[in-house]
Structure formats: C-alpha cells, structure tokens
Amino acid sequence: MSFFASFTKKSKLDAAVKKAVKARKSEGSIADQLLKDVYQDYADVLGGDPLRAETLYHWGVTLLHQAKSKTPPESINIYRNAIAKFSFCMTLDPSYLAAAIDAGVACMDLARARGVPASDELYEMAKKQFEKANSIQAGVAAYNLGCIHGLRGDNDNCLASLKIAKDKGNLPDATDVFADPDMEVLKDQTWFKGFFESIEEEKRLAEEKKKADVLAAEEEIKRKKAAKEAVYDPYKSPKESKQDVKPESVVVAEDKPVTKSSEVKPNESTQQSKPDSSDES
C-alpha cells in the first residue's frame, strides 16, 4: 500500500474514532445512526491495510461502550460483537495490550448482563484475557483478576492480586473499589477492610515522614547558614556595635589653690625706716 493510501486511511480512522466519541454522548436513534456510520468507516479502513489491528480495537471499544448504554437482551449481542472484534485484533497483533484488557472487561460485562454465576465460561474467558494482559505488562490487569477471584470466593488469590495491583500502581482508590459491584461480596469481610485500612495507614505515615523530612531539611539549611557566618574571616573587619564604642577620655584642667608661699612678700630691705624723733631734736 502506498504512503498516501495509508495516510488517507489513518485520517479516516481518526475521524471514525472521534465520531464514535460523539455517538457516546448522544442518545437513542441519533447515537445508533452515528454508530452505524462509524462501523462502516471501520470496515472501509480494514480493507488491505496494516492498521487492521488498531481499527478492530477501536471498533471493539465503540461496541463495548454502546453495549454499556443498552439493557439486555439488546446489549448481549453487542457485547458478543465487541468480544469478537477484540479477539480478531489479538489474532492480528497478539501483543495488543488494550485489546486483551478490554476483551476481559467485555466478557465480565456480558456475564453480568446474562446473570450467570462466577463459575461460568465467560468468567473463565475473562480470566484468560487478563492473564494474557499481565504477560504483556506485569500486573496491569491484577485488579481485574482480583475481581474474578473475589466473585469466586477465592480470598487468598484475591488478596494476592490486590497486593500486586498496589505494588504496580494499578489499584483504584478505596472509594472506587468499595463501589465496584464485583467487590460487593467482599467489602464487609474483615481481611478486605483491613487491607485497605493498612493502605490508608501507610499513606498517613508516608505523609508524616514527608513533613518531617521537609522540616529536617529546613533545619539543616539554617544550621549550615549559621556555621558559615561563624567562620572567622581575617580580611573582614568586625563590625563594632554602638555599645562597644567607648567615649574618649577628656582631660579637664583643675584649678590649683593659691598657697601662702606664692604670695608676694614685701622686701624688707627696700622699706625706709621712720625718722627717729630723738635725732631731730
């Protein structure tokens, strides 16, 4: 196939996928007509094109969403058609991870629509699809497997699957798990509640440790800053505070008292003696 032909079909596939999304938001006959056009677009793209596996996958996803919007018995045939598309996709591309997961989901939805027990063949088909997905990417469908084990009353394998899902980061939030209809039979069991309580405790401890680490880091920064400021620098004059500056001493001249020895005494040699009256006579 030429590059231009492949590009054209890729564009048509992308347009069909967008149209399918629009159909999911519509209702009744409008949605059905849009989906009919989408399915024809998918069929056109499949003709001799390397995009067959991708087209089949999106075709299956669109059918799956349509089936979820319907009620039995109408939904049952749509689920079956979706499963067929996913299976064909996996035949063309055995490593198509999303197709394996969604095929398992479609099998479980179909089993629920038909109201069959957990021992039914449909649940076994779903289990194989999830195991296939895990072989492509470890733990990616562990939670889904946990649902099947839970429905079958296999608590040990259910717990093991939940732990794998947690370790791989694929475990939904506790609120979503307890609202999952496939986990309805487990949500009141002690081991099940204890598992999720332990997760919440781990989260609490992790949050406390994070806060403690932040405080420790801030204290370390302060300590290093104080140590740096305390290092003696011989080229830096120490700053004198106003309290350290002593006022210069002022010498005040004191007046000395005048002593008797400093008084001027009359020179006795210069004094003239009084004339003697006896001499005058």
Secondary structure, DSSP 8 states (H G I E B T S, - for coil): --HHHHHHHHHHHHHHHHHHHHHHT--HHHHHHHHHHHHHHHHHHHTT-TTHHHHHHHHHHHHHHHHHTS-TTHHHHHHHHHHHHHHHHHHH-TT-HHHHHHHHHHHHHHHHHHT--TTSHHHHHHHHHHHHHHHHSTTTTHHHHHHHHHHTT-HHHHHHHHHHHHHTT----HHHHHH-GGGTTTTTSHHHHHHHHHHHHHHHHHHHHHHHHHHHHHHHHHHHHHHHHHS--TTS-----TTT---------------GGGS----GGG------HHHH-
